[in-house]
């Protein structure tokens, strides 16, 4: 039986092993990609092109330059803040606040998309 209690949901998120956390880093696809790949969302990877939908960097389009699976966040090119000493620091963004525009294609990802299209 699956629980709906928030405490248990948070515990499952925070104590999940790192090899399963990439599933939590999924973002919805753009309308064109949804039609092309017949799926709604995919896990993010370095090199994907995304558009930020919420927050201070809303409407920013950029490439994913890093992913932090430990903190369930990603770093987008151009989304940085200036610290008090003047240095630029990349701002972490949650994957639910972005939309995938273009995929960084590699062999394993294309095989996974083919499996999804075949089953769906």
Protein Blocks (a to p, Z undefined) as FASTA:
>chain_A
ZZfbfklmmmmmmmpcfklmmmmmcccddfklmmmnopabdcddehiacddfbdjkgoia
cddfbdcfknopaddehiacddfkopacdddddfklpccfbdcddfklmmmmmmmmmmZZ
